[in-house]
Amino acid sequence: MDSIYEVSVWLIPIVVSITLHEAAHGYAALRFGDDTALRAGRVSLNPLRHVDLYGTILIPAVLLFSGAPFLFGYAKPVPVNFWRLRNPKRDMIWVAAAGPAMNIVLALISGVLFHALDAMPPSAATWMGHNLANSIQINAVLAVFNMIPLPPLDGGRVAVGLLPRELAMPLARLERWGLAIIIGVLFILPMISRNLDVAPWLLGRPIEALIRVIATVTGLT
């Protein structure tokens, strides 16, 4: 029963956070002229349109049940044809930033909803409180992680859109190696030496700072 409860208060916010992150990319792309995601049926707030069986359900569940020190997941990437945007270099910034922005909005909504818990029955309030707390944490992690300035992460695409061409092009060419670089830096280097663990300052401190800002803005103690 404890395991079922644990899954219910983690898996729901994980699914909502990951899938709406992807939906935001689709809405932004459509707003700036690319209907690729619309034609693929991905401009939708329905999580079922974006759920990836392995990345959104099975991998987070396995990590949760195994007691892993971190949670990881992903949804089906929303297809975006950046060359169909009205101004590809400029609009790429808005499309890429829409995902992390959605995560920040979801975290803020979760913080505001905490104030409604007093109106709920105690058992329901406890369950909902855990969902909301986990939602804030998960969305903060997704927002910060995805803004690492390395393609194919959203922060990398934002950086490509902001940088002058002579700097943007070499960064864009790293996209095929981006995930391998991230895995190497965040997971393999710490296994070689704890002195090479950059996660605390690259992710940990920004995530903590973002959570503090969300708590302050939404009036949480």
Phi, psi and omega in degrees: 000318178299322180295318178297317179298315182299316179297319184295327183271351175253315188292322180299307178295330177297311181299313181297314184295314183291316185287321179288333171302312180292320179301323181298322176300316181296316178297318181294317179299317179297319180300328183256016167112354180256116182260018181302313180294324179297314181293337178271001180075023185255359174272081187203146175270004177283112182304330182298337178288340188243347184296133170254125187307315183280309188287328184263334185246298191290313183296311177301322181294317179296316179298321181293311182293330183277355180074026180299148183285000180213160174244141180220143177193169179203159175252174175296124180301138177285129180288126178228127174259097186298334181285349176269354176291151183298322175226088191307313184293318180285313186290335175304324181299313183291320180295316181293319183288342183298325181295302176301325178298320177299319179297321178293319178298316179297321178295319178296318178298318179299320179296319179295320182294340176304328184287350179266357185294330181296339181272359183257156172302147186308314183294318178293323180295321179296313179298313180294322178300318178295320176300314183292318178298316178293325178298316178299314182296312183297315182293326176295317178298314181297318181297313182289313182300314183289346178266009169301128188282061179217119176299148009270012177293158184300321179298326177294319180289325174298316180297318178299321180289331184271329186284153173296158189305320184294338176261328183293320185295313177299323178294318180298325181290347177281355188303319183295338181254359189303309183295323178296320178296316181296315179299318180296316183289317187275333187242319185278316180302316178297334177289332179284316180201136178296337178290345180262007181280104182265356184302321182302319181268333180283323183239311188303307183294316176298322179296314178299319180295318180295319179297321178296319178296316180298316180298319180292314182297322183267004174076028179267150177261000000 
